[in-house]
Amino acid sequence: MNETLRIALTLFVFAAALGGVLIRPRGWSEAWWTVGGAFLLLVMGLVTPQAAWAVTWASKDVLLFLLALFLLSALLEKSGFFEWAAIQAARAARGNARTLFRNVFLLGTVITAALSLDTTAVILTPLTLAFVTRLGVPARPYVFACAFVANTASLLLPVSNLTNLLFTGAFHLPFGGFVARMALPQAAALIVNYALFRWLFREQLPKSFDPAALPEPMSVVPHRRYFQGAVVILALVLLGYFAAPFVPLPPYAVGFAGCLLMGLWGWCCRQVDAGILREIAWPLFPFVIGLFVLVRGVENLGLAGSASHWLAASDGGKITTILATAGGSGLASNVVNNIPAALLAQGVLQTAHASAPLVYSALLGTNIGPNLTLFGSLATMLVLTTARKKGVDIRGLDFFKVGIIVTPLTLLAAAVALWLTFQVLR
């Protein structure tokens, strides 16, 4: 096979697979498209079986940690924790609808940071829509809040986003060091995002609501002792993430330990059985593996060489380089979705032997950048699909009108904060 044909076939299969993921004709799962694309690359000899196995094996820690996170979220949902937290956030607003919006934004921030953006998309979004509808509050601003915060709030911890997990594994970023370098960018991004939302939705947010329409928080908890134990175990897991590097233990070991404790406690309280495994989004795993193989096929073409040369020759600590890297990975996320964009950026950065500021800059782009379009991240698509099923339809143009204002300014604030951070933490 000549070089021109090899490039054309690889890019065609890659584009067709991503198109299937984004459009999902006939409602077929995203996994069918990435696995099918990976299979075609293998059959046509564009990726060798050895390379496919190598990239899958190299990502085993990421896949195991994803499994632990999904299982932990399912066990927490069984306890009533998420619904309890949503009601607490609403009651704490004391009838002030604008405070309610702030509280939902903060709750989404905490859930995204601790349990990943997919938990916010899949669990918090329907809960939020249910209680704002019950309160007679316009749902549209809250859909935007869930969609944006799922991405914007995913900077702080390695566990908050699959892109973070990919980078921490590939570049051996320590958990504590990751948090120290992302704390200020995360705070800057959230403050700017929230301030812009309050301005953009100022006419849509009413001044008050009737808090009497809310149930008592503990009324949604099916079993008090299981709920209390689950909250304690969740706190221990979060502490364990920080302690694990000193043992040392991989993050997924901490996650599975928490799942084991919570599962046993739920079984003792007769709240959990083997059926909990059906709550895990199993198709995500073949989807991710297929995506890894697709990106390996694109990397084999050597098309990222110019970007690698530019990064290798640039000063990674300069604000202009940080802005360019964050902006480039952000734009790529809106063209090919943020997970393949992160995988491609990872390859470019490794080839260039890029400095730490550029590694973190690329993460800013792949985490915040997807807020520009509907298909920038799977979390955004999950939020908007859930909202559509509940009768709140956000069109692509409407999302872009908000994203084109909020995303560049939020990304700029985070990039400047990252540059300031690296002036202190070398």
N, C-alpha and C positions, 0 to 999 in steps of 0.2 A: 504494500500500500504506500503510495507516494505521500509526501509531507502535506501537500495542499489538501488532499482528500482526507487524511487523518485529522487535520485541524477542523475541516468543515463538518465531518461526521461527529466528532466529539462535541463541538459547540452546538450542533443541531440537537443531539440527544440531551445535552445539558439544558438547553432552552426549552425543549419540549417537556422534559420532566418538571421543570420549575413552572411552566405554564399549566400543567396538570395539577400541580400542588395549589396554585393560586386560584384557578377557575373551578376545579373539582367537578368536572362534567359528570352528570348522573349521580352526584353525591358520593363518588368513590373516595375512599380514604386517601389522604396524602401519601401514605406508605406505599400504595400500589405504584404511584408515579416514580418515586425515587428508587424503589427496589427494581421496578421495570427498567428504568434508565440505567441503573448499575448493571443489570443483567445484560442489556444490549452492549454496553461497553466491554463486558467480559467476553461475550460471544464474538464480537468483532475484533477482539484482540487489542483494544485501545487501552485496557487496563489488564494487567496479568492477575491471575488468582492469588499469587504470592503477595502482590502489592495490596490487593483488596483485603486479604487476611491481615497483613501488617498494619494497615490503617485502622482496621477494626480492633485488633488486639491493643494497639497503642492507645485507643480511646476507651478501654474497658473500665477505667476508674470513673470516667464521666458517666458511662452508661449505668454502672452500679449505683453511683450517687443519685442519678435521676430516679432509679427504681426506689431507692430509700426515701427520697423526697415525696414521691407520689404515694407511697404506702403510708408515710407519716401524715400526709395531708388527709388521706382517706380515714385514718384512725381518728384524727382530730375532728373531722366533720361528723363522724359517728357519735362523738361526745356532745355535739351541739355547740362546740366552741365558736365557730364562725358566725352562726346566727346570733348567739349570745353577744359576741363582740359587736356585731352590727347594730343590735338593739341598744346596747350600752352607748355606742357612739351617737345614736339618734337621740336617746334620752338626755345625754349630756348637753345637747344643744339647747334644751329648755325652751323649745318652741321657736327658736330663732333659725329660720331656714338658711341664712347665710353661714351661720355657725355649723349647721348640719352639713353643708357642702364642705366646709373646712375639715370637719371630723371624718367624713367619708374619704377625703383625700389623704388624711393622716392614717386612717385605718388601712387603706390600700397601700400606703408606704410601708407600714409595719409588716403586713402580710407578704408583700412582694420581697422585702429585704430578708425576712426570716424563712419564708417557705417557697419562694420563687414566683416569678411573674405569672406563670401558668395557673397557680392557685388563685391569684387575684382574678384572672380572666374567667376561670371555670366556676369558682365558688362564690367569690365576693360579688361579681356582677349580677347574677340572678337574685341574690339576697338584697342587694341595694335597690334594684328595680322593684322588687316586691314591696319593700317598706316605703319607698318614695311614692309609689302608686297608692298605697294604703293611706299615706298622709296627704294625698292630693297635691303633691309638689311636682312641677314639670321634670320629667325624667331625662330630657336631653342633656343638660349640663352634667348630670351624674354619669351618663354613658361616656361622655368625653373624659370625665375624671378617671373612671376605671381604665379606659383604653390608654390614656397618656401615662397615668401613674404606674401602670404595669411595666412600662418601659423606662420611664424617667427614674423610678425608685429602685431600679435593679443594679445600681452601681456599687452599693456599699459592701456587700459580702460576696465571696466567690459562689455561694450557693444561690444567689438571687436570680441568676440567669445562666442558661446553657452556654452562652458566649463566654461568660466569666470562667465557667468550669473548663471550657476548652483551653483558654489562655493560661489559667493557673497550672493546668497539667503540662501544656506544651513549653511554658517558660519557667516552670518550677517557682511560681510566685507563692511565698509563704502567706498563710491565712492572715496573721496579724499585720504583716507588711502591706498586704492588699488593702485591708481596712484603713490603715493609717494614711495611705496614699489616695484613697477614694473618698474619705470622709468629707473633706472640704468641697471637692467637686460635686458630691452627692447633695450636700446642703445647698450649694449655690443653685444647682439645677432645680431642686424642689421649690426653693423660694421664688425663683423666676417663673417657673411653670405655674405655680399657684397664683402669684400676683397677676399674671397675664390672664389666667382663667377668670379670676374675680372681675377683671376689667371687661373681658370679652362677653361674659355671661351676666353682666350687671343688670340687664333688663329682664332676663329670664328667671333670675332667682328671686322668689317672693321674700317678703320680710319675715313672715311668720308661718307656723303650722300648728296644728292641734296635737300636743304631745299625748293627750289622753287616748289617741288612737293606737298608741304603741303598747304591746303586751309587756308584762314583767319579764326581765331578762331570763330569770331562772325557769320561767314557764316553758321555754323551748329546750331545756336540758332534759333529756330522757332519763338520765341516771346521775344523781348528784355526785356519788363517790367516784364513778368513772370519770366524770368531768373534772373533778378536782385533781385526781391522779394524773390525767392527761395534761393538764396545765403545768403541773410540777415537772413532769417528764419533759415537756417541751422546753421549759426553762433550762433543765439540765443538758438537753441536747445542744442548745445554743451556746451554753458555757463550754460544752465539750468541743465544739468547733474551734474555739480559741485555744483550748488546752491540748488538743490532739497533736500539734506539731512538736510539742515538748516530749511526747512519749517515746517515739513518734507513731501516730496512727493516721491512715488516710481518712479524709472526711467521710467517705461512705461507711467506714466501720462505725463511726459515731452515729451516723444516721440509722444504720441497721440495729445498733444497740438500743437506740430510742424506740424503734419500731417493735423490737422484741419485748421491751419492758411495757410499752403501751398496749401491745397485743395481748400479753399475758394478763395485764391488769384488766383489760376489757373482757377477756375470757372469764376471769374470776368473777367479774361483775355481771356476767351473762349478757354482755352487750356486743361482743365480737365473736365471729366464727370464721371459718375458712372462706365464706362468701365475700369477705372484705377484699379478696384478691380480684373480684370482678369489677371493683371500683377503680382499678388502675388503668390508665390509658395505654394499654399494651401496644397498639399500633404505632406509638411514637418511637419505639425502639427500632423496628425495621426501617421506619422513616429516616431516622438519624443515621443508621448504618448505611443505607442506600445513598444518603446525601454525602457521607464521607467518601464513598467510592466515586461518586460523580465529580466531586471537587478534586479528588486525586487525578482523575482523567484530565481535567482542565489544567491542573498544575503540571502535568506531564508535557503540555504543549510549550511550556516556557514563556508564555505570553506576559508574565508578570515581571520579566527581567528588568525593564526600564524603571519600574517603580522601585524595585530592590536596589538598583544602582543609585537612584536619587536618594533613597533613605540612607544607604551606606555612606554617601558623600555629605549628608546634611548634618547639622548640629542638632541632635535630638533635644537639647535643652532649651532651644530658642522658641519663643512664643509663636512665631510664624510657622515653624515646622510642626509644632503641636496642633495649631489651628488647621493646617493643611492636612495632616494625617487624620484628625477627627472629622473634618469635613469630607475628605475623600471616602473614608469608610462609611460615613453617614449616607452619602449619596449612593454608594454601592448597595447599601442595605435596602434602599428604596427601588433599586433596579432589579436585584436578584434575591431579595429577602435577607434579613440580617444574619441568619445562621450560615448560609453559604458565603455571604460576604465576610463573616468572621473567619471561616475556614480559609478563604482565599487570602485575607489579610494576614492570617497566621503564617501561611507559607511565605508570603512576601517578607514579613518581618524576620522570620528565621533565616531566609536566604541572605538578607541584608545584615544579619547580626545586629539588629536594631537595639538601641538603648532603651532602658526602662520607661522613660517618659513617652516614647513613641508607642510602646506596647500598651500602656494605659490610655494613650490618646486614641488608639484604634478602638479600644473598648468604649470610650465615650461615644464614638460615632455609631458603633453597632448597637448600643443600648438606647441612646437618645434619638439618634438619627431616624429610626423607623417610624417616629411619630409624624412623619410628613405625609405618608400615604396609607391607604387601607391595607396594602399587602406588604408593608415594611417588616412586620413581624407576625408570627403565628398568634401571639398573645392578642394583638390588635384584632386580627380576624376572628378569634374566638369571642372576644368581647362584643364585637359588632354583630356577629351571627347570633349570639345569645340575645342581644337587644332586639334584633329583628324578629326573633321568635316571640318576644314579649310585646311586639307592636311598636317598637321605636326604631325606625329605619334611618340610618345615617348614610347619606349618599357619598360617593367618592369625592365629588367636587366640594361638598360641604365640609368633609373632613380635611381636605387639602387647604381650604380657606382658613381654617383654624391652624393647621399644621404649619403653613408657610409663615405665619406670624410667630407662633410659639416655639417651634423646633429650632430655627437658627439662633434665636436669642438665648434659649435654654442651653444649647450646645456651646455657644460662645461663652456664657457665664461659667459653665463647667470646665471648659478648656483653660480659661484664665485662672480659675481656681486650681487646676492641676499644675499649671506653670508655677504659681505661687507656692504650692506644696513642695515641688521639686527644688525650689530655691532654699528650702529648709531641710528636706529629707533627700539627700543625695543617694 
